[in-house]
Amino acid sequence: MAESAVRFVIQKLNDFLTDQAYFLVGVDEKLRSLRTKLEWMRAFLKDVDAEYGENERVKLWVDQIRELAYEAEDVIDFYIFNIQQQGGETSAGVMQYVRRFADGVKNISSILDVGKKIGEIERRLDQIRENTSHFGLGNISIGGEASSSSYQIQKQRVKRAPIVEEADVVGIEDETNTLVERLIERDARLAVISITGMGGIGKTTLAKKVYNNIHVKNSFDFQAWVYVSQEYRVQELLLTIINCFTFLPRDEMERMTEEDLRRKLTDYLKDTRYLVVIDDIWARDAWDCLVSAFPDVKKGSRVLLTTRNEDIATYADAQSTPHRMRFLDESESWTLFCKKAFPGHLASTCLPNLEVLGRKIVGKCGGLPLAIAVLGGVLSRKQKSVNEWEKVLSSVEWWLNESEDSISAILALSYYDLPGYLKPCFLYFGAFPEDSEISVGELIRMWVAEGFLQPRGEEKMEDIAEDYLEELISRSLIQLAEWKSNGTTEKCRIHDLLRDLSISKAKEERFLSVYGNIVPSSPNTARRLAITSGQVSKSVSLNRSTLHIRSLLHLSRETEKLEKPQLKFLWGAFKLLRVMDFRHLSLSSLPDEIGCLINLRYLCLMDTHLERLPSTINSLSNLQTLDLRGTNIYMLLDDTWKMEQIRHLLVERKCQISNSMPLHFLSNLQTLPYVEGGSWIEEGLEKLTNLRELGISGHLNTALSHSVCKLVCLRSLFIRAGVGNSIPAFSSFSNHLHLYKMDLIGSLEKLPDIHEFPPNLTKLYLCGSKLEQDPMGTLEKLPYLRILTLQWGSYIGKEIVCSGGGFPLLDHLRIQLNDFEEWRLEEGAMPNLRFLQLNLCRRLNMLPDGIRHLNDLQELRLLRMSQELKERVRENEGEDWFKIQHIPSIIIRRWIKS
């Protein structure tokens, strides 16, 4: 990690010497000398960090270098801050400016003071370098061979790491079957079944396997899943369960008390047979707060708990025997290890000479799945050679000898094995609440703003960040939670044991402090402060000295109202912030002082109900991300806009762009998911050539078609026509090679021809299109389409025909068409379809014969269909039953009377 801190300062020095050269008279040589010495140190640190790990003497040496890197960063950042505060952004009148600047600077009185501070840092750096022999580290050489080769590997690394699905598990089939039987047995009472075992043994993995089991899905009317963890809010838990069953508008959710939510949930469940999974519960109090919302109406409902504490399992249901998870046996352990060490290959891929070493490594894990997966992830990145595997085995043995806790030792080894560029990214996961699902888009935007990423030529930082995340997933340090239709990661999460490791190492290295319900009594000395629960005002009140803090993150769902005086204090105290996330705080307005945070790269005000932005926000010239979702700001961007670095602008759907907005200031913009249409489209939408995500609703005109067709970097496109408006015809998307997702809501003159669609489209949503011609004849020719939704009014004809060989990769199909009467599904169509949902197709009274040829279909949902269709699919009796009897999961609900 020290290597990453040093690298970050080196990059800052490079930028500083290039962009601010005219303000460095007299100290430029000192800064260049400091940069050179830091480059030497960085080359050495790359090897030391991995080889010496927890060696106390080396840790002290590394800590000293890290502290000097942080000091250098503070000197540089505060000097830049004062330059910009004094308006020193032009090179005119340098000497006159320096005299004026010296009068106004309070903390660094003059440029000479900067020189003195840098000189002192250099002197101490030389002293550390001279003392390396006392630490048993040998001599530091310039540009060591290991560093050079490591750099070259990183520079050339363009192939993305493969992702192994988390469903790729072993050794729990027997346990899955046992739990499925216990869940679906016809015991009428509300029973609580618990899965118990130590951390890392696979309780959540087993619960997911059971939760998604076809027989379980068929046995319950409704299912819900909620993570509890050690820090929880009852209101949030209840909301999470309710949202699994139904949708609550945001304003309604916010008005409801905890008791209101409990009643709402009880009312919803009282006439159903339901299954609720409560994952990772730690305390009896948490159970007491939830159990009263689960009605027992003698329908055989179930609650499935996972916990490390068997006392909680017994407390929740004394009549139910807890299911104690077992460790993997030798054969199962080896199979899991090979899946992780050789992703995408068979276990036989392991050469005999490596298998001997591999089995020794696996034997050190004691059958604990998390430890096996993590070590497999370490070896997946190593050369498949005896020498490399022997090194790993030696490291495992050393770590186990040094630690009383084997799982902690193995996890620590996996951290120290990370390359320097990945360590800050891994530590950053400690900032997120325990057991939370993390939006990859948000995570990547934070990483970019923090400056964690090493440039790779002309490649976008966001793409490099995706690669970093995929590598962490392939190492089994991060879990994939949800896919996008194009195969990239939508959401991810981190195991709580690995999160504990990230928090521990982050604190040790002054990288991050995490404040929960219990706020530490001592001030924070880390560079970043994350509040996962509790109050912002209470947390920051401890920090009298705050200039070292670069990130302030409120990632809790707890609401707290901050008044202007408190906000003014924050802006004044945290002058050098790069990242500020104030989601879920109640803010009616922001003080003008926010414009002083000129170092800010990331500002999230999501769900704050903010009503306006002060004009001084335009002073944030370095801002890359502005997140205003969940606010009441509906007019944005006028002729005062000067934030030229903005890359991601996330606003409410009704937000409008001023017609006077000079759009060339948005040339770096990549994300604009929701915005109202208007004449600004004609003025310059086509200039936003870096856009990857675009969403426009309301008034649309032909200029939209012309402009969008020029935005060839698009990956996701959302268009919603306003009342009385239609979606203009698009000429062609054939050049949009990256466009994988399209949502078109509104009347279409016609469906584009097959050659006019994006060639790599994987997800399409149509609603209100009013197509008179069957769209399937065109859509079935899209070679990579995986998810298709035909919603209300997208097609107003009566017959749909799907030809043999059509839809070769379609995986999910949802149809909700009121006028739809007949469906002809030829044999050979949709060969890979796994999920089919028909909803409110009131005139469809018979399923197509071809459905019986859909051999891969795993789930069929018939929702609110006609009574006649209900009779035809009656189990073992209906005329259409033979067509669907091969489908493992059939869900039929809410019939509409004819």
Secondary structure, DSSP 8 states (H G I E B T S, - for coil): -HHHHHHHHHHHHHHHHHHSGGG-TTTHHHHHHHHHHHHHHHHHHHHHHHHHTT-HHHHHHHHHHHHHHHHHHHHHHHHHHHHHHTT--S-TTHHHHHHHHHHH-SSS-SHHHHHHHHHHHHHHHHHHHHGGGGGT-----TT-HHHHHHHHHHHH--S------TT---S-HHHHHHHHHHHHS---S-EEEEEE--TTS-HHHHHHHHHT-HHHHHH-SEEEEEEEESS--HHHHHHHHHHHHS---HHHHHH--HHHHHHHHHHHHTTS-EEEEEEEE--HHHHHHHHTTS---SS--EEEEEES-HHHHHHH-TTS--EE-----HHHHHHHHHHHHSTTS-GGGS-HHHHHHHHHHHHTTTT-HHHHHHHHHHHHTS-SSHHHHHHHHHHHHHHHHH-S-HHHHHHHHHHHTS-TTTHHHHHGGGGS-TT--EEHHHHHHHHHHHT-----TT--HHHHHHHHHHHHHHTTSSEEEEE-TTSSEEEEE--HHHHHHHHHHHHHTTS-EEE-SS--SS---SSEEEESSS-HHHHHTT-S--TT--EEEE------B--HHHHHHHHHH-TT-SEEE-TT-B-S---GGGGG-TT--EEE-TTS------GGGGG-TT--EEE-TTS---EE--TT---TT--EEE--TT-EE-TT--GGGGTT--EEEEEE-STHHHHHGGG-TT-SEEEEEES--HHHHHHHTT-TT-SEEEEEE-TT-EE------TT-TT--EEEEESEESS---GGGS-TT--EEEEES--B-S-THHHHTT-TT--EEEE-TTSB-SSEEEE-TT-STT--EEEE--SS--EEEE-TTSSTT--EEEEES-TT--S--GGGGG-TT--EEEEES-BHHHHHHT-TTTSTTHHHHTT-SEEEEE--B--
